[in-house]
Amino acid sequence: MAAAGRGAPAALNPTAPVAGLLHAFGVDHPWLGPATEYCWGAIAAVGEVEAYDAMCVLGFLERVPDRERAEAEFARLREPLRTSAALDPDAPGHVHSPVDLAPRPDSLGRRLFSDEEIGVHLDRIVEDQGEDGGWAPNFAMWTPVVVHEWGGYLTLARLETLKAYGRID
């Protein structure tokens, strides 16, 4: 339970991608300055990183205005960010692929992976499309009610990725 007068502890997920998006859209809000400083401190403390946090870190570093600092942190974290993705397209379970960290060719995460690695995972996305035209999650659902919702989210994300990489019009 949080101490009186204090909220829940901060975390890179979701603070970093939210702050990154606010920077990208030029939003001026009193929350953004302290959130940005929190993200810089939390990113500086990162050593190993799991895929969800890697996506959050990339979402922040890609959009934050201090490009020199962002590039320095990206260079420092390059290997941990890269290893958070499953390079084997047949990796079982709840894993994230290189295209989850690099959903567009112009994304910061794209610099982590070779053309061949991205190509293999784009091919897998195409192969994994269901008969209904959508994509299913590779993680357990805590309730059947959300399967449809996650499927919709993943289908839109996969279509956007395939379009960004020129695999579909």
N, CA, C and O of each residue as an XYZ file, in Angstrom:
676
protein
N       0.849     -1.185      0.000
C       0.000      0.000      0.000
C       0.882      1.232      0.000
O       1.905      1.256      0.684
N       0.509      2.250     -0.749
C       1.285      3.480     -0.846
C       1.179      4.272      0.450
O       0.158      4.231      1.136
N       2.235      4.984      0.772
C       2.237      5.833      1.966
C       1.208      6.937      1.800
O       0.855      7.321      0.685
N       0.728      7.447      2.946
C      -0.263      8.518      2.915
C       0.277      9.702      2.120
O       1.418     10.120      2.318
N      -0.546     10.242      1.219
C      -0.145     11.392      0.435
C       0.712     11.057     -0.770
O       1.110     11.952     -1.515
N       0.997      9.793     -0.967
C       1.837      9.397     -2.098
C       1.070      8.406     -2.964
O       0.268      7.613     -2.471
N       1.327      8.468     -4.226
C       0.713      7.541     -5.159
C       1.532      6.263     -5.233
O       2.468      6.049     -4.463
N       1.153      5.433     -6.173
C       1.891      4.191     -6.403
C       3.294      4.526     -6.888
O       3.502      5.587     -7.475
N       4.251      3.651     -6.656
C       5.608      3.930     -7.141
C       5.631      4.008     -8.663
O       4.852      3.346     -9.348
N       6.531      4.822     -9.169
C       6.645      4.985    -10.614
C       7.333      3.767    -11.212
O       8.016      3.018    -10.514
N       7.144      3.579    -12.513
C       7.786      2.500    -13.255
C       7.975      2.968    -14.694
O       7.240      3.827    -15.179
N       8.964      2.397    -15.366
C       9.168      2.730    -16.770
C       7.940      2.383    -17.599
O       7.621      3.077    -18.565
N       7.258      1.317    -17.225
C       6.025      0.924    -17.885
C       4.870      1.337    -16.984
O       4.653      0.686    -15.963
N       4.136      2.361    -17.300
C       3.924      3.020    -18.572
C       4.527      4.425    -18.677
O       4.305      5.099    -19.684
N       5.276      4.887    -17.683
C       5.729      6.283    -17.674
C       6.534      6.644    -18.916
O       6.290      7.687    -19.522
N       7.500      5.794    -19.310
C       8.396      6.131    -20.418
C       7.668      6.320    -21.757
O       7.883      7.339    -22.413
N       6.821      5.386    -22.183
C       6.165      5.622    -23.475
C       5.169      6.783    -23.434
O       4.996      7.481    -24.433
N       4.517      6.993    -22.300
C       3.589      8.124    -22.205
C       4.367      9.433    -22.305
O       3.979     10.334    -23.049
N       5.463      9.538    -21.558
C       6.290     10.750    -21.628
C       6.828     10.934    -23.046
O       6.840     12.049    -23.568
N       7.267      9.852    -23.662
C       7.774      9.938    -25.031
C       6.729     10.471    -25.998
O       7.021     11.338    -26.821
N       5.527      9.959    -25.899
C       4.450     10.437    -26.788
C       4.113     11.903    -26.533
O       3.866     12.656    -27.474
N       4.103     12.307    -25.271
C       3.826     13.711    -24.973
C       4.907     14.613    -25.561
O       4.607     15.686    -26.085
N       6.162     14.180    -25.474
C       7.238     14.938    -26.112
C       7.039     14.986    -27.627
O       7.182     16.044    -28.241
N       6.713     13.855    -28.221
C       6.562     13.785    -29.675
C       5.482     14.737    -30.180
O       5.602     15.306    -31.266
N       4.437     14.904    -29.390
C       3.332     15.755    -29.811
C       3.419     17.172    -29.247
O       2.483     17.960    -29.385
N       4.549     17.491    -28.610
C       4.769     18.844    -28.121
C       3.845     19.267    -27.009
O       3.552     20.455    -26.873
N       3.377     18.332    -26.211
C       2.470     18.638    -25.108
C       3.253     19.291    -23.970
O       4.312     18.805    -23.572
N       2.727     20.378    -23.464
C       3.331     21.067    -22.325
C       2.428     20.821    -21.121
O       1.313     21.337    -21.056
N       2.916     20.035    -20.177
C       2.123     19.698    -19.002
C       3.044     19.614    -17.796
O       4.178     19.153    -17.924
N       2.582     20.047    -16.626
C       3.434     20.015    -15.430
C       3.950     18.612    -15.064
O       4.994     18.487    -14.424
N       3.245     17.588    -15.455
C       3.671     16.213    -15.153
C       4.898     15.815    -15.959
O       5.711     15.017    -15.491
N       5.044     16.359    -17.165
C       6.042     15.870    -18.103
C       7.481     16.079    -17.640
O       8.308     15.187    -17.827
N       7.805     17.205    -17.054
C       9.171     17.452    -16.587
C       9.619     16.430    -15.549
O      10.649     15.781    -15.732
N       8.862     16.275    -14.460
C       9.251     15.266    -13.461
C       9.214     13.840    -14.023
O      10.044     13.011    -13.649
N       8.276     13.551    -14.904
C       8.216     12.209    -15.503
C       9.451     11.954    -16.360
O      10.014     10.859    -16.341
N       9.863     12.959    -17.104
C      11.051     12.825    -17.948
C      12.290     12.593    -17.087
O      13.109     11.727    -17.394
N      12.427     13.361    -16.020
C      13.581     13.174    -15.124
C      13.546     11.791    -14.473
O      14.583     11.145    -14.321
N      12.347     11.342    -14.091
C      12.230      9.981    -13.550
C      12.721      8.965    -14.579
O      13.489      8.062    -14.247
N      12.276      9.115    -15.828
C      12.655      8.160    -16.879
C      14.162      8.152    -17.097
O      14.763      7.085    -17.224
N      14.781      9.333    -17.142
C      16.240      9.368    -17.311
C      16.930      8.621    -16.176
O      17.861      7.852    -16.416
N      16.485      8.838    -14.955
C      17.089      8.153    -13.812
C      16.868      6.651    -13.853
O      17.785      5.873    -13.589
N      15.655      6.249    -14.185
C      15.341      4.821    -14.244
C      16.096      4.139    -15.385
O      16.570      3.014    -15.231
N      16.205      4.809    -16.513
C      16.934      4.235    -17.650
C      18.419      4.130    -17.321
O      19.068      3.152    -17.692
N      18.957      5.125    -16.630
C      20.369      5.089    -16.237
C      20.659      3.909    -15.314
O      21.783      3.409    -15.280
N      19.657      3.465    -14.573
C      19.829      2.349    -13.639
C      19.601      0.989    -14.291
O      19.832     -0.043    -13.661
N      19.153      0.977    -15.537
C      18.846     -0.276    -16.220
C      20.143     -0.994    -16.599
O      21.092     -0.392    -17.102
N      20.143     -2.295    -16.340
C      21.215     -3.172    -16.803
C      20.592     -4.174    -17.751
O      20.606     -3.985    -18.968
N      20.050     -5.233    -17.193
C      19.274     -6.182    -17.994
C      17.868     -5.622    -18.138
O      17.389     -4.873    -17.287
N      17.220     -5.998    -19.225
C      15.880     -5.475    -19.469
C      15.031     -6.564    -20.126
O      15.497     -7.285    -21.008
N      13.803     -6.667    -19.688
C      12.886     -7.614    -20.333
C      12.117     -6.866    -21.409
O      12.130     -5.636    -21.444
N      11.453     -7.597    -22.280
C      10.891     -7.032    -23.509
C       9.906     -5.898    -23.270
O       9.959     -4.894    -23.980
N       9.012     -6.020    -22.300
C       8.049     -4.943    -22.082
C       8.759     -3.652    -21.711
O       8.439     -2.590    -22.245
N       9.726     -3.735    -20.794
C      10.465     -2.532    -20.429
C      11.327     -2.053    -21.589
O      11.518     -0.847    -21.750
N      11.849     -2.964    -22.396
C      12.645     -2.560    -23.562
C      11.785     -1.728    -24.511
O      12.244     -0.705    -25.019
N      10.557     -2.147    -24.753
C       9.677     -1.377    -25.628
C       9.386     -0.006    -25.032
O       9.292      0.981    -25.761
N       9.245      0.060    -23.714
C       8.995      1.342    -23.044
C      10.214      2.253    -23.135
O      10.081      3.441    -23.430
N      11.396      1.705    -22.883
C      12.628      2.483    -22.979
C      12.800      3.022    -24.395
O      13.109      4.199    -24.581
N      12.600      2.168    -25.384
C      12.728      2.598    -26.777
C      11.712      3.684    -27.124
O      12.041      4.634    -27.833
N      10.484      3.550    -26.631
C       9.453      4.549    -26.883
C       9.815      5.920    -26.326
O       9.456      6.948    -26.899
N      10.524      5.924    -25.212
C      10.987      7.179    -24.626
C      12.196      7.718    -25.380
O      12.208      8.873    -25.805
N      13.213      6.874    -25.543
C      14.454      7.332    -26.179
C      14.231      7.796    -27.618
O      14.940      8.679    -28.101
N      13.273      7.221    -28.288
C      12.988      7.592    -29.671
C      12.406      8.996    -29.787
O      12.559      9.644    -30.822
N      11.744      9.469    -28.743
C      10.962     10.700    -28.857
C      11.412     11.856    -27.968
O      11.023     13.000    -28.203
N      12.222     11.574    -26.957
C      12.621     12.621    -26.018
C      13.494     13.653    -26.743
O      14.313     13.280    -27.582
N      13.330     14.941    -26.432
C      14.072     15.976    -27.165
C      15.599     15.936    -27.001
O      16.311     16.317    -27.929
N      16.110     15.498    -25.882
C      17.563     15.486    -25.665
C      18.166     14.315    -26.455
O      18.392     13.235    -25.909
N      18.421     14.550    -27.743
C      18.862     13.485    -28.640
C      20.246     12.956    -28.271
O      20.495     11.756    -28.388
N      21.140     13.821    -27.834
C      22.485     13.363    -27.471
C      22.424     12.378    -26.301
O      23.065     11.327    -26.328
N      21.658     12.725    -25.295
C      21.512     11.842    -24.132
C      20.793     10.551    -24.524
O      21.159      9.468    -24.068
N      19.773     10.671    -25.366
C      19.032      9.491    -25.811
C      19.949      8.541    -26.585
O      19.909      7.329    -26.374
N      20.762      9.081    -27.468
C      21.678      8.239    -28.243
C      22.713      7.570    -27.348
O      23.077      6.415    -27.571
N      23.187      8.291    -26.336
C      24.166      7.704    -25.407
C      23.543      6.543    -24.630
O      24.178      5.503    -24.458
N      22.322      6.712    -24.167
C      21.653      5.624    -23.436
C      21.329      4.460    -24.371
O      21.440      3.297    -23.983
N      20.933      4.773    -25.588
C      20.669      3.706    -26.556
C      21.946      2.899    -26.806
O      21.909      1.668    -26.833
N      23.057      3.580    -26.985
C      24.331      2.891    -27.222
C      24.707      2.028    -26.017
O      25.170      0.900    -26.183
N      24.511      2.548    -24.819
C      24.844      1.794    -23.605
C      23.958      0.557    -23.459
O      24.421     -0.498    -23.026
N      22.701      0.689    -23.819
C      21.731     -0.395    -23.609
C      21.512     -1.262    -24.840
O      20.654     -2.144    -24.831
N      22.264     -1.025    -25.881
C      22.052     -1.728    -27.143
C      21.940     -3.251    -26.959
O      20.973     -3.853    -27.426
N      22.883     -3.857    -26.310
C      22.867     -5.325    -26.163
C      21.720     -5.811    -25.279
O      21.021     -6.744    -25.674
N      21.493     -5.216    -24.089
C      20.330     -5.664    -23.308
C      18.997     -5.472    -24.026
O      18.101     -6.308    -23.902
N      18.859     -4.378    -24.774
C      17.623     -4.174    -25.532
C      17.473     -5.265    -26.589
O      16.398     -5.841    -26.751
N      18.544     -5.537    -27.293
C      18.519     -6.556    -28.347
C      18.179     -7.933    -27.779
O      17.352     -8.649    -28.343
N      18.796     -8.296    -26.695
C      18.587     -9.642    -26.147
C      17.225     -9.803    -25.470
O      16.860    -10.909    -25.074
N      16.477     -8.715    -25.336
C      15.134     -8.853    -24.771
C      14.159     -9.453    -25.784
O      13.073     -9.901    -25.414
N      14.543     -9.460    -27.049
C      13.693    -10.035    -28.103
C      14.142    -11.458    -28.412
O      15.331    -11.773    -28.353
N      13.188    -12.302    -28.739
C      13.489    -13.678    -29.139
C      13.845    -13.673    -30.623
O      12.992    -13.391    -31.464
N      15.092    -13.982    -30.945
C      15.519    -13.986    -32.343
C      14.994    -15.200    -33.100
O      14.855    -15.161    -34.323
N      14.706    -16.266    -32.383
C      14.169    -17.476    -33.000
C      12.666    -17.289    -33.222
O      11.918    -17.150    -32.254
N      12.215    -17.283    -34.470
C      10.781    -17.094    -34.710
C       9.922    -18.247    -34.179
O       8.702    -18.120    -34.078
N      10.557    -19.359    -33.844
C       9.835    -20.497    -33.281
C       9.913    -20.553    -31.759
O       9.486    -21.539    -31.157
N      10.451    -19.512    -31.130
C      10.555    -19.495    -29.669
C       9.156    -19.641    -29.071
O       8.238    -18.914    -29.451
N       8.994    -20.577    -28.141
C       7.669    -20.811    -27.569
C       7.333    -19.809    -26.468
O       8.206    -19.147    -25.906
N       6.052    -19.724    -26.188
C       5.590    -18.954    -25.040
C       5.423    -17.478    -25.325
O       5.376    -17.035    -26.473
N       5.337    -16.746    -24.254
C       5.092    -15.312    -24.299
C       6.419    -14.591    -24.529
O       7.100    -14.181    -23.590
N       6.757    -14.454    -25.791
C       8.004    -13.802    -26.176
C       7.687    -12.642    -27.111
O       6.604    -12.562    -27.691
N       8.649    -11.759    -27.240
C       8.535    -10.643    -28.174
C       9.609    -10.794    -29.232
O      10.733    -11.207    -28.947
N       9.245    -10.453    -30.449
C      10.164    -10.596    -31.567
C      10.852     -9.265    -31.858
O      10.474     -8.239    -31.292
N      11.847     -9.269    -32.726
C      12.476     -8.012    -33.120
C      11.481     -6.977    -33.660
O      11.656     -5.782    -33.424
N      10.453     -7.410    -34.372
C       9.508     -6.426    -34.900
C       8.624     -5.816    -33.815
O       8.013     -4.772    -34.041
N       8.545     -6.441    -32.649
C       7.845     -5.804    -31.529
C       8.652     -4.619    -31.005
O       8.081     -3.632    -30.540
N       9.970     -4.715    -31.081
C      10.840     -3.622    -30.663
C      11.115     -2.655    -31.808
O      11.561     -1.531    -31.579
N      10.856     -3.077    -33.014
C      11.078     -2.254    -34.211
C       9.866     -2.359    -35.113
O       9.953     -2.955    -36.187
N       8.721     -1.791    -34.702
C       7.498     -1.951    -35.483
C       7.469     -1.179    -36.800
O       6.588     -1.391    -37.633
N       8.441     -0.282    -36.981
C       8.545      0.499    -38.212
C      10.013      0.560    -38.621
O      10.890      0.492    -37.760
N      10.296      0.687    -39.899
C      11.690      0.792    -40.326
C      12.407      2.014    -39.766
O      13.630      2.003    -39.635
N      11.665      3.065    -39.436
C      12.283      4.277    -38.901
C      12.313      4.312    -37.374
O      12.708      5.324    -36.795
N      11.907      3.240    -36.715
C      11.915      3.217    -35.258
C      13.338      3.012    -34.744
O      14.170      2.404    -35.417
N      13.603      3.519    -33.562
C      14.923      3.398    -32.955
C      15.316      1.930    -32.796
O      16.471      1.569    -33.019
N      14.378      1.100    -32.420
C      14.651     -0.318    -32.226
C      15.115     -1.029    -33.485
O      15.730     -2.092    -33.405
N      14.829     -0.457    -34.639
C      15.241     -1.090    -35.907
C      16.754     -1.213    -35.995
O      17.267     -2.127    -36.641
N      17.464     -0.311    -35.357
C      18.925     -0.331    -35.375
C      19.519     -1.482    -34.569
O      20.730     -1.701    -34.598
N      18.683     -2.209    -33.859
C      19.157     -3.340    -33.055
C      19.285     -4.631    -33.851
O      19.966     -5.558    -33.414
N      18.642     -4.704    -35.009
C      18.506     -5.967    -35.713
C      18.915     -5.851    -37.176
O      18.776     -4.797    -37.798
N      19.422     -6.957    -37.707
C      19.813     -6.994    -39.113
C      18.576     -7.059    -40.006
O      17.474     -7.354    -39.544
N      18.781     -6.778    -41.294
C      17.687     -6.907    -42.262
C      17.154     -8.335    -42.282
O      15.946     -8.553    -42.377
N      18.059     -9.301    -42.193
C      17.646    -10.707    -42.209
C      16.789    -11.039    -40.990
O      15.763    -11.706    -41.121
N      17.199    -10.581    -39.805
C      16.415    -10.857    -38.591
C      15.023    -10.255    -38.692
O      14.037    -10.904    -38.343
N      14.938     -9.028    -39.165
C      13.622     -8.401    -39.324
C      12.805     -9.147    -40.376
O      11.619     -9.407    -40.171
N      13.430     -9.492    -41.495
C      12.734    -10.184    -42.575
C      12.135    -11.507    -42.138
O      10.998    -11.823    -42.488
N      12.893    -12.282    -41.375
C      12.402    -13.575    -40.881
C      11.162    -13.376    -40.019
O      10.207    -14.147    -40.116
N      11.173    -12.356    -39.186
C      10.035    -12.133    -38.293
C       8.850    -11.505    -39.018
O       7.703    -11.733    -38.631
N       9.103    -10.728    -40.049
C       7.987    -10.244    -40.874
C       7.337    -11.409    -41.614
O       6.113    -11.472    -41.723
N       8.156    -12.331    -42.123
C       7.612    -13.536    -42.761
C       6.746    -14.311    -41.774
O       5.681    -14.811    -42.135
N       7.202    -14.409    -40.537
C       6.447    -15.156    -39.523
C       5.120    -14.475    -39.230
O       4.110    -15.151    -39.034
N       5.106    -13.168    -39.196
C       3.838    -12.463    -38.979
C       2.848    -12.858    -40.071
O       1.692    -13.171    -39.783
N       3.299    -12.843    -41.313
C       2.417    -13.209    -42.434
C       1.929    -14.649    -42.260
O       0.743    -14.927    -42.436
N       2.837    -15.560    -41.918
C       2.468    -16.968    -41.736
C       1.492    -17.177    -40.592
O       0.654    -18.076    -40.653
N       1.585    -16.362    -39.552
C       0.756    -16.541    -38.360
C      -0.633    -15.918    -38.460
O      -1.424    -16.024    -37.522
N      -0.938    -15.277    -39.573
C      -2.265    -14.684    -39.713
C      -3.305    -15.798    -39.704
O      -3.165    -16.797    -40.409
N      -4.338    -15.618    -38.907
C      -5.385    -16.627    -38.778
C      -6.332    -16.644    -39.963
O      -6.337    -15.737    -40.795
N      -7.125    -17.684    -40.019
C      -8.110    -17.819    -41.097
C      -9.115    -16.675    -41.102
O      -9.675    -16.342    -42.146
N      -9.343    -16.071    -39.937
C     -10.277    -14.947    -39.849
C      -9.635    -13.625    -40.249
O     -10.289    -12.582    -40.215
N      -8.350    -13.660    -40.629
C      -7.644    -12.454    -41.037
C      -6.909    -11.755    -39.916
O      -6.216    -10.766    -40.153
N      -7.049    -12.252    -38.700
C      -6.430    -11.599    -37.545
C      -5.271    -12.382    -36.970
O      -4.891    -13.435    -37.482
N      -4.720    -11.851    -35.905
C      -3.615    -12.492    -35.196
C      -4.024    -12.713    -33.751
O      -4.702    -11.885    -33.143
N      -3.600    -13.836    -33.222
C      -3.918    -14.202    -31.841
C      -2.721    -13.926    -30.941
O      -1.577    -13.966    -31.396
N      -2.975    -13.649    -29.683
C      -1.878    -13.439    -28.745
C      -1.084    -14.724    -28.502
O      -1.606    -15.829    -28.654
N       0.186    -14.560    -28.121
C       1.015    -15.714    -27.776
C       1.185    -15.820    -26.265
O       2.161    -16.390    -25.778
N       0.235    -15.270    -25.539
C       0.296    -15.313    -24.079
C      -1.060    -15.724    -23.526
O      -2.094    -15.559    -24.173
N      -1.026    -16.258    -22.322
C      -2.248    -16.757    -21.695
C      -3.194    -15.604    -21.375
O      -2.766    -14.525    -20.965
N      -4.451    -15.848    -21.565
C      -5.484    -14.862    -21.249
C      -6.011    -15.136    -19.843
O      -6.316    -16.278    -19.500
N      -6.113    -14.106    -19.048
C      -6.599    -14.268    -17.685
C      -8.101    -14.470    -17.652
O      -8.646    -14.941    -16.654
N      -8.777    -14.113    -18.747
C     -10.198    -14.370    -18.876
C     -10.529    -14.422    -20.373
O      -9.953    -13.660    -21.150
N     -11.427    -15.285    -20.784
C     -11.766    -15.376    -22.206
C     -12.370    -14.090    -22.766
O     -12.373    -13.892    -23.981
N     -12.870    -13.231    -21.919
C     -13.499    -11.993    -22.356
C     -12.511    -11.114    -23.130
O     -12.912    -10.409    -24.057
N     -11.228    -11.148    -22.762
C     -10.255    -10.239    -23.379
C      -9.579    -10.811    -24.621
O      -8.839    -10.091    -25.290
N      -9.806    -12.070    -24.949
C      -9.173    -12.670    -26.120
C      -9.515    -11.887    -27.380
O      -8.633    -11.580    -28.182
N     -10.777    -11.569    -27.556
C     -11.219    -10.819    -28.734
C     -10.583     -9.427    -28.762
O     -10.143     -8.962    -29.813
N     -10.537     -8.767    -27.604
C      -9.968     -7.419    -27.550
C      -8.471     -7.430    -27.875
O      -7.996     -6.591    -28.640
N      -7.736     -8.370    -27.300
C      -6.313     -8.466    -27.603
C      -6.099     -8.829    -29.067
O      -5.173     -8.326    -29.704
N      -6.942     -9.691    -29.596
C      -6.832    -10.053    -31.002
C      -6.981     -8.833    -31.906
O      -6.243     -8.685    -32.880
N      -7.918     -7.976    -31.590
C      -8.113     -6.755    -32.365
C      -6.912     -5.832    -32.279
O      -6.462     -5.291    -33.289
N      -6.397     -5.654    -31.082
C      -5.220     -4.807    -30.886
C      -4.029     -5.361    -31.671
O      -3.353     -4.624    -32.389
N      -3.779     -6.661    -31.530
C      -2.643     -7.283    -32.212
C      -2.806     -7.262    -33.727
O      -1.830     -7.078    -34.454
N      -4.021     -7.447    -34.202
C      -4.260     -7.422    -35.640
C      -3.945     -6.038    -36.200
O      -3.273     -5.929    -37.226
N      -4.411     -4.999    -35.555
C      -4.105     -3.647    -36.014
C      -2.595     -3.401    -35.976
O      -2.034     -2.856    -36.927
N      -1.938     -3.796    -34.889
C      -0.487     -3.591    -34.774
C       0.264     -4.350    -35.866
O       1.199     -3.812    -36.460
N      -0.132     -5.585    -36.135
C       0.541     -6.382    -37.173
C       0.318     -5.779    -38.557
O       1.246     -5.724    -39.364
N      -0.888     -5.331    -38.837
C      -1.157     -4.706    -40.132
C      -0.351     -3.414    -40.291
O       0.188     -3.150    -41.366
N      -0.268     -2.613    -39.235
C       0.537     -1.384    -39.300
C       2.007     -1.704    -39.539
O       2.675     -1.009    -40.305
N       2.518     -2.749    -38.890
C       3.916     -3.142    -39.078
C       4.148     -3.624    -40.494
O       5.113     -3.211    -41.137
N       3.282     -4.490    -40.991
C       3.445     -4.989    -42.362
C       3.370     -3.859    -43.372
O       4.112     -3.863    -44.355
N       2.502     -2.904    -43.154
C       2.414     -1.751    -44.051
C       3.673     -0.900    -43.957
O       4.201     -0.474    -44.984
N       4.161     -0.645    -42.764
C       5.351      0.190    -42.579
C       6.574     -0.416    -43.280
O       7.414      0.311    -43.809
N       6.666     -1.739    -43.280
C       7.787     -2.419    -43.913
C       7.522     -2.732    -45.393
O       8.330     -3.404    -46.035
N       6.407     -2.254    -45.930
C       6.122     -2.436    -47.354
C       5.668     -3.830    -47.733
O       5.750     -4.209    -48.902
N       5.192     -4.598    -46.773
C       4.725     -5.955    -47.075
C       3.278     -5.978    -47.546
O       2.842     -6.942    -48.174
N       2.529     -4.916    -47.243
C       1.155     -4.767    -47.733
C       0.943     -3.302    -48.099
O       1.677     -2.427    -47.639
N      -0.066     -3.041    -48.929
C      -0.406     -1.653    -49.307
C      -1.216     -0.987    -48.235
O      -1.591      0.177    -48.378
